[in-house]
């Protein structure tokens, strides 16, 4: 291993006395550089503040690049000639909503909250500037694909990596910084097919580890938030079709409690998630053979899922209640897209049937 990691309360320096060839999108000196120090510092994300903090590290002397960050929380994984530093800045925490349900929240609100998972990747090879740029593009692409495949709730996707950073580091030929002609030097051959596989696996592990270290998991209530649906909205929709009984706060509380209880049923959760994921695929036209732009009458899978949810909660009798709620589409159900209006009609119908049988 040809580098040293120097930690201070104001920053982290990855130091290589023999110099790195670096390609980065850093605050100070983005692009390609030959440097001795790669600095991640707590500073405002502007050139002057970042450079000022980085200069403290560079009392060691040597050229440097520097990146501003809000958090110095990081970990590293090494795989033979590949070392990945993952830096984590996070404003989201998982809070208890009930005894059995949790929800991701942020004191900053989801308009201002951020989750940034950034990387400094060192490859223990003498890499040409052309190959370094190619690796930078490869890593950026792989990272985006891995995060997309996680299928996180939409409001989490919207705050994820809005200000992340990336630096790819390689070795320089032994001639040293001053005499190095980077256009004519000899470099190692890079097997990009092999690197693509190795980097893809390493990035995936890195991101999974980051979410685990941050204790960030997402559940059914987070996917409700992503759809703009609140428990209170479902309670109000359920109350709209109540007949022959006074709508009281006690009745509303019973309905809320039943909804939350139903959302701990693995079968109800599975049906809801299946419908929400299907809705995303269909409305985004990801399935060539299906066009739901005009809510086709021959598409009844949404009703099948809605019926299944109501039946899971309160049995066969809930099917009759489902028909009422599906046709009337009270409250928030009216504005939902084709798959979602039926599954939430099913959830409400099942819960209403359940509380009236008790």
Secondary structure by P-SEA (a helix, b strand, c coil): ccbbbbbcccccccccccccccccccccccccccccbbbbccccccaaaaaaaaaaaacccccbbbbbbccccbbbbbcccbbbbbbbbbcbbbbbccccbbbbbbccccccbbbbbbbbbbbcccccaaaaaaaaaaaaaaaaaaaaaccccaaaaaacccbbbbbbbbbcccccccccccccccccccaaaaaaaaaaaaaaaaaaaaaaaacccccaaaaaaaacccaaaaaaaaacccccccccaaaaaaaaaaaaaaaacaaaaaaaaaaaaaaaaaaaccccccccccccccccaaaaaaaaaaaacccccaaaaaaaaaaacccccccccaaaaaaaaaaaaaaaaaaaac
